Structure formats: structure tokens, C-alpha cells
């Protein structure tokens, strides 16, 4: 697979917007794990969670790259390329 061309949208200094899924916290929901948007810092729940708010954030904003945002997990995912970067 070709190199991800969306890395230019990564903001290395971005802070997470919440200590859990921002939307689940507001709605009183729960999550399995959270992912941080590397463009704006939105923190949303993963695809294994009922809300899938990280993916919904991508679908609404087209911000392509998320960070695992979990201690011990050191990976990033590009929704557009459907691959780890």
C-alpha cells in the first residue's frame, strides 16, 4: 500500500478534548476504548463501542487520522486509507 498522504493533517501538539468519549460523557453512555482525532483533538469511542463516535466524527468532519489514545498502544489509523500509519 502507498504511503498515507494525509499525515499533513496531524497536529502533534493537539490535546484530547475529554478524559473519555466526549459524546458518551454528554449522553451518559459508555465505551470500550477511546480514540483521539489528530486534527482537532476530539475524543470519541472506538468502533467496538456502541456509539462509534470516533468514526462518526470522521464521517462528519473528514478528519482522517486517529490515535489509539490508550496507554501502551502506540498506533494511528487513517480512515481514508483504511490502514495504520
N, C-alpha and C positions, 0 to 999 in steps of 0.2 A: 504494500500500500504506500502511496505517496505521503510525503511529509505533510503534516497539518499546516494549512495556510491561515489558520485563524488565531495563531499564537499572538499576533499583534494586538488582540483584544484582551490579553491578560494584563491585569493591574496587580503587580506583585505586592503592593502596599495596601491592598483592599482589606478591610476588616469585615468579619462576619457581622450581619445585622442583628443576630439574636443568638442565644445560647441553646437553641433548638430550632425546630421548624417554625419560622415566623408565622405562617398561616395557621398551622395546627395550634400554636400557642394562642393565637387570637380566637380560634374557633373552639378551643377546648379539646382538640384531638390529640392523637399520639402518633409516634413514628418509630420506625426500626432504626434508621440512621439518617443523618443529615448531610447535605452537600452544599458547598459554598460556590456561588456564581463568581467566577474570576473576572467578570467585567464590572459588576456593581456591588457585590458582597451579599446579595440576597441569600438567605439561608433557608433551604427547603428540604423536605423529606425525600428520601430515595425512592426508586421505582418499586422496592419491596414493601413500601409503606402504602397504606390505603389511599392517602391523598395524592401521592406522586407530585408534590408541589414543586420540586426542583425541575422536573420535566415540563410541568405546566408553565413555569416561569420562562423556560427556554422557548416554548411554543408561542408565548405572548410577546417576548422581547427579542427573540433570536440571538440572545447572548449565548454563544456556543460552548463555552468551556466551564466545567465544574471541577472542584477539588473535593477529594474524599472527605476532608474536614473531620477526620477521626484520628485520634492519636494512634500511631503505629501504622496507619495506612498512608502511603506516600504515592498517590497516583492522581492523575487528572484525566478527564474524559471529554472528548469533543462530540457533542450531539450531531453536528453536521457530518463529520467524517465517520461517526459510529465506531470510534476507536480510542484507545488510550494514547495519551501523548506524553 
